[in-house]
């Protein structure tokens, strides 16, 4: 399975190079687009990807709701 191809990191200033998505899974430079799959992991994981991807899939809607003001922190 592919992972870490669209890594989560700052757009600039990261010693490993620029990232594609920020810490809320928003694609840098593209409005209203988020990525929520195994490609966002900053480093390649040495475990089966199902559980981490499910966690990302569960967390992403919460981040979207929070950005729309539908969920209080």
N, CA, C and O atoms as a DFTB+ gen file, in Angstrom:
292 C
 N C O
     1  1       0.839      -1.186       0.000
     2  2       0.000       0.000       0.000
     3  2       0.880       1.243       0.000
     4  3       1.941       1.264       0.623
     5  1       0.437       2.259      -0.692
     6  2       1.187       3.511      -0.730
     7  2       0.956       4.296       0.547
     8  3      -0.149       4.305       1.090
     9  1       1.997       4.953       1.022
    10  2       1.869       5.887       2.133
    11  2       2.965       6.928       2.006
    12  3       3.984       6.711       1.351
    13  1       2.732       8.054       2.642
    14  2       3.702       9.150       2.706
    15  2       4.008       9.777       1.348
    16  3       5.095      10.324       1.161
    17  1       3.087       9.711       0.406
    18  2       3.300      10.318      -0.905
    19  2       2.754      11.741      -0.968
    20  3       3.041      12.475      -1.914
    21  1       1.974      12.133       0.028
    22  2       1.339      13.451       0.094
    23  2       1.505      13.937       1.531
    24  3       0.526      14.289       2.190
    25  1       2.734      13.955       2.009
    26  2       2.999      14.046       3.440
    27  2       2.543      15.330       4.117
    28  3       2.517      16.410       3.527
    29  1       2.183      15.157       5.396
    30  2       1.760      16.258       6.231
    31  2       3.009      16.949       6.782
    32  3       3.794      16.342       7.511
    33  1       3.179      18.219       6.427
    34  2       4.318      19.013       6.892
    35  2       4.068      20.460       6.482
    36  3       3.211      20.730       5.641
    37  1       4.816      21.390       7.076
    38  2       4.667      22.781       6.642
    39  2       5.033      22.929       5.170
    40  3       5.811      22.148       4.622
    41  1       4.456      23.945       4.549
    42  2       4.749      24.191       3.134
    43  2       6.209      24.610       2.944
    44  3       6.817      24.334       1.909
    45  1       6.754      25.276       3.950
    46  2       8.156      25.706       3.891
    47  2       8.790      25.526       5.264
    48  3       8.089      25.512       6.275
    49  1      10.089      25.392       5.303
    50  2      10.816      25.380       6.557
    51  2      11.012      24.026       7.218
    52  3      11.619      23.960       8.286
    53  1      10.526      22.955       6.630
    54  2      10.733      21.630       7.200
    55  2      12.062      21.080       6.683
    56  3      12.308      21.108       5.477
    57  1      12.921      20.580       7.571
    58  2      14.222      20.077       7.106
    59  2      14.118      18.897       6.129
    60  3      15.034      18.669       5.339
    61  1      13.014      18.152       6.179
    62  2      12.830      17.022       5.266
    63  2      12.224      17.439       3.932
    64  3      12.020      16.601       3.054
    65  1      11.936      18.724       3.774
    66  2      11.341      19.217       2.540
    67  2       9.912      19.665       2.754
    68  3       9.343      19.452       3.825
    69  1       9.335      20.280       1.751
    70  2       7.983      20.803       1.898
    71  2       6.941      19.692       1.981
    72  3       7.114      18.603       1.435
    73  1       5.860      20.004       2.679
    74  2       4.752      19.067       2.770
    75  2       3.662      19.431       1.785
    76  3       3.706      20.484       1.148
    77  1       2.684      18.552       1.667
    78  2       1.569      18.770       0.758
    79  2       0.322      19.208       1.515
    80  3      -0.467      20.006       1.009
    81  1       0.142      18.682       2.740
    82  2      -1.017      19.045       3.550
    83  2      -0.564      19.581       4.903
    84  3       0.520      19.253       5.385
    85  1      -1.428      20.426       5.518
    86  2      -1.117      20.948       6.839
    87  2      -1.654      20.006       7.915
    88  3      -2.126      18.911       7.607
    89  1      -1.580      20.431       9.175
    90  2      -1.985      19.553      10.268
    91  2      -3.489      19.356      10.382
    92  3      -3.944      18.597      11.237
    93  1      -4.274      20.027       9.531
    94  2      -5.716      19.781       9.464
    95  2      -6.094      19.162       8.118
    96  3      -7.249      19.225       7.696
    97  1      -5.115      18.570       7.457
    98  2      -5.278      17.805       6.213
    99  2      -5.669      18.655       5.015
   100  3      -6.093      18.119       3.992
   101  1      -5.532      19.988       5.126
   102  2      -5.835      20.882       4.003
   103  2      -4.633      20.937       3.063
   104  3      -3.495      21.081       3.509
   105  1      -4.892      20.820       1.761
   106  2      -3.826      20.861       0.766
   107  2      -3.320      22.297       0.646
   108  3      -4.110      23.222       0.456
   109  1      -2.009      22.482       0.757
   110  2      -1.414      23.813       0.641
   111  2      -1.716      24.397      -0.737
   112  3      -1.482      23.749      -1.758
   113  1      -2.234      25.617      -0.758
   114  2      -2.455      26.324      -2.015
   115  2      -3.732      25.956      -2.757
   116  3      -3.984      26.492      -3.836
   117  1      -4.545      25.053      -2.208
   118  2      -5.797      24.665      -2.863
   119  2      -6.922      24.838      -1.847
   120  3      -6.918      24.204      -0.792
   121  1      -7.868      25.687      -2.167
   122  2      -8.961      25.968      -1.240
   123  2      -9.983      24.832      -1.234
   124  3     -10.329      24.289      -2.283
   125  1     -10.461      24.481      -0.042
   126  2     -11.538      23.507       0.154
   127  2     -11.181      22.087      -0.288
   128  3     -12.057      21.339      -0.721
   129  1      -9.915      21.712      -0.184
   130  2      -9.522      20.344      -0.509
   131  2      -8.714      19.772       0.643
   132  3      -7.744      20.381       1.095
   133  1      -9.119      18.600       1.117
   134  2      -8.400      17.892       2.172
   135  2      -8.077      16.489       1.677
   136  3      -8.774      15.937       0.826
   137  1      -7.016      15.932       2.223
   138  2      -6.627      14.563       1.905
   139  2      -6.677      13.777       3.199
   140  3      -6.081      14.181       4.197
   141  1      -7.385      12.657       3.189
   142  2      -7.545      11.852       4.407
   143  2      -7.315      10.379       4.077
   144  3      -8.257       9.588       4.045
   145  1      -6.071      10.024       3.836
   146  2      -5.732       8.624       3.576
   147  2      -4.291       8.371       4.015
   148  3      -3.693       9.218       4.679
   149  1      -3.737       7.240       3.659
   150  2      -2.395       6.864       4.111
   151  2      -1.301       7.746       3.518
   152  3      -0.174       7.740       4.013
   153  1      -1.607       8.490       2.487
   154  2      -0.576       9.306       1.848
   155  2      -0.131      10.475       2.711
   156  3       0.930      11.041       2.446
   157  1      -0.891      10.866       3.733
   158  2      -0.551      12.050       4.535
   159  2       0.476      11.778       5.618
   160  3       0.999      12.726       6.202
   161  1       0.783      10.530       5.908
   162  2       1.723      10.227       6.988
   163  2       3.107      10.776       6.651
   164  3       3.618      10.543       5.556
   165  1       3.722      11.511       7.600
   166  2       5.032      12.112       7.328
   167  2       6.139      11.089       7.078
   168  3       7.053      11.349       6.296
   169  1       6.067       9.961       7.718
   170  2       7.073       8.902       7.546
   171  2       6.344       7.599       7.217
   172  3       5.202       7.403       7.631
   173  1       6.996       6.720       6.481
   174  2       6.394       5.436       6.137
   175  2       6.270       4.594       7.403
   176  3       7.246       4.408       8.129
   177  1       5.080       4.092       7.660
   178  2       4.825       3.301       8.858
   179  2       5.244       1.853       8.647
   180  3       5.186       1.338       7.530
   181  1       5.667       1.202       9.723
   182  2       6.083      -0.206       9.622
   183  2       5.006      -1.124      10.183
   184  3       5.310      -2.200      10.699
   185  1       3.760      -0.706      10.084
   186  2       2.621      -1.501      10.545
   187  2       1.607      -1.574       9.410
   188  3       1.733      -0.878       8.402
   189  1       0.606      -2.420       9.588
   190  2      -0.479      -2.458       8.613
   191  2      -1.195      -1.118       8.667
   192  3      -1.401      -0.581       9.755
   193  1      -1.574      -0.572       7.541
   194  2      -2.097       0.784       7.471
   195  2      -3.583       0.911       7.787
   196  3      -4.083       2.033       7.869
   197  1      -4.304      -0.179       7.967
   198  2      -5.751      -0.078       8.155
   199  2      -6.131       0.748       9.377
   200  3      -6.936       1.672       9.256
   201  1      -5.584       0.450      10.538
   202  2      -5.965       1.167      11.763
   203  2      -5.587       2.653      11.701
   204  3      -6.425       3.493      12.028
   205  1      -4.360       3.012      11.295
   206  2      -4.052       4.440      11.202
   207  2      -4.932       5.185      10.194
   208  3      -5.302       6.334      10.433
   209  1      -5.265       4.550       9.081
   210  2      -6.110       5.206       8.084
   211  2      -7.536       5.369       8.603
   212  3      -8.173       6.388       8.337
   213  1      -8.037       4.398       9.326
   214  2      -9.366       4.538       9.932
   215  2      -9.359       5.708      10.911
   216  3     -10.321       6.476      10.957
   217  1      -8.295       5.857      11.692
   218  2      -8.189       6.964      12.631
   219  2      -8.206       8.307      11.900
   220  3      -8.882       9.240      12.335
   221  1      -7.475       8.409      10.806
   222  2      -7.476       9.639      10.015
   223  2      -8.881       9.894       9.463
   224  3      -9.358      11.029       9.486
   225  1      -9.534       8.861       8.975
   226  2     -10.888       8.988       8.447
   227  2     -11.897       9.395       9.498
   228  3     -12.875      10.070       9.179
   229  1     -11.687       9.003      10.744
   230  2     -12.576       9.401      11.840
   231  2     -12.288      10.829      12.286
   232  3     -13.210      11.555      12.657
   233  1     -11.045      11.237      12.256
   234  2     -10.651      12.562      12.744
   235  2     -10.959      13.675      11.745
   236  3     -11.298      14.785      12.154
   237  1     -10.850      13.407      10.464
   238  2     -11.047      14.431       9.447
   239  2     -12.423      15.104       9.521
   240  3     -12.484      16.332       9.459
   241  1     -13.525      14.366       9.650
   242  2     -14.826      15.043       9.756
   243  2     -14.917      15.957      10.977
   244  3     -15.574      16.996      10.921
   245  1     -14.267      15.583      12.076
   246  2     -14.257      16.440      13.255
   247  2     -13.539      17.756      12.964
   248  3     -13.983      18.817      13.402
   249  1     -12.433      17.688      12.227
   250  2     -11.706      18.910      11.868
   251  2     -12.534      19.784      10.927
   252  3     -12.511      21.010      11.036
   253  1     -13.259      19.163      10.009
   254  2     -14.117      19.926       9.094
   255  2     -15.239      20.593       9.866
   256  3     -15.516      21.774       9.657
   257  1     -15.883      19.862      10.747
   258  2     -16.959      20.440      11.567
   259  2     -16.441      21.580      12.420
   260  3     -17.116      22.601      12.552
   261  1     -15.251      21.433      13.008
   262  2     -14.685      22.479      13.844
   263  2     -14.401      23.721      13.001
   264  3     -14.629      24.838      13.466
   265  1     -13.907      23.551      11.771
   266  2     -13.608      24.713      10.925
   267  2     -14.874      25.420      10.484
   268  3     -14.836      26.617      10.199
   269  1     -15.992      24.719      10.419
   270  2     -17.269      25.319      10.054
   271  2     -18.008      25.853      11.281
   272  3     -19.083      26.439      11.155
   273  1     -17.429      25.649      12.475
   274  2     -18.043      26.166      13.685
   275  2     -19.183      25.323      14.211
   276  3     -19.982      25.796      15.019
   277  1     -19.272      24.072      13.764
   278  2     -20.360      23.199      14.201
   279  2     -20.021      22.413      15.448
   280  3     -20.908      21.825      16.067
   281  1     -18.744      22.391      15.832
   282  2     -18.308      21.650      17.005
   283  2     -17.447      22.566      17.858
   284  3     -16.547      23.239      17.355
   285  1     -17.733      22.583      19.155
   286  2     -16.909      23.390      20.051
   287  2     -15.705      22.573      20.480
   288  3     -15.778      21.348      20.582
   289  1     -14.588      23.262      20.734
   290  2     -13.372      22.575      21.139
   291  2     -13.415      22.196      22.591
   292  3     -12.465      21.605      23.104
